[in-house]
Amino acid sequence: MLELLFIIGFFVMLLVTGVSVLGILAAIVVATALMFVGGLFAMMIKLLPWLLLAVAVVWIIRAVKTPKVPAYRRRY
């Protein structure tokens, strides 16, 4: 919701300062893309500890469940 208010305010301020509608639309597209990428980056940073925990758990489970078979009895 806050992002929508930002875009509307951005549009109005550019219109008041005399920028053309085409320039405003281009600026809104660029601002939206940058906000989307920034949001994805922030979400990745926020979820990074949980992702690392999941990787560690899978690594431990696979290490425990792997049978210890001698090399001469392995089937490739």
N, C-alpha and C positions, 0 to 999 in steps of 0.2 A: 504494500500500500504506500509506503514511504517513497519507494522508487517511482511509482506512478505520479505522486505529487511533485517529485523532483523533475520529472520529464515535462509535466505541464508547466511548472514554473520556468523551466529552461526555455520552453517554447515561447511563453509569453514575454520573457525578458529579451530574447532575441528579436521578437516581433516589434517590441517597443523601441529597441535601439536601431531599427531600420534595416535589418538583415532580410534578404529575400526569402520567400517561402521555400524555394529550392535549397537554399543554404541552411535553413532551419531544419528541413527534413534530413539533409545529409548529416547535420550535427547531431540530431536525435538518433539516427541510425548508429553513428560512431559511439555516442555516449551509451546507448543501450548495449552495444557489443562489449564495450569496456567494462560496464557494470556486470554483465553476464560472466565475463572471464574473471573479473575480480571476485565475484561471488563463488565461482567454482574453485578458485584458488583458496579462498577462505574456508570453504567446506572441506577441501582436501587437508588443509592444515589442522582443522578441527577434528577430523576423523582419523588422522595419521596414527595416534596412539592405539586406537582400536584395531586398525588394520595391522599394525605391527604385532599386537597381541594375538590376533587371529593367525598370522603367519607362524608365530612362535608355538602356538598350540598345535597346529597341524604338523609342524616339524617334530615336536615332541611325540605326538601320537604315532607318526610314521616311524620314528626311531624306535619306539617301544614295540610296535607290532611287526617290524621287519624280522623275519626268522633268520637265525644265525646258521646258515648252511655253509659247510666247507666249500672252498673254491672248486675242488675236484668233483663235487656232486651237483654243482649248479647246472641248470639247463639254459642254454642261450638260444 
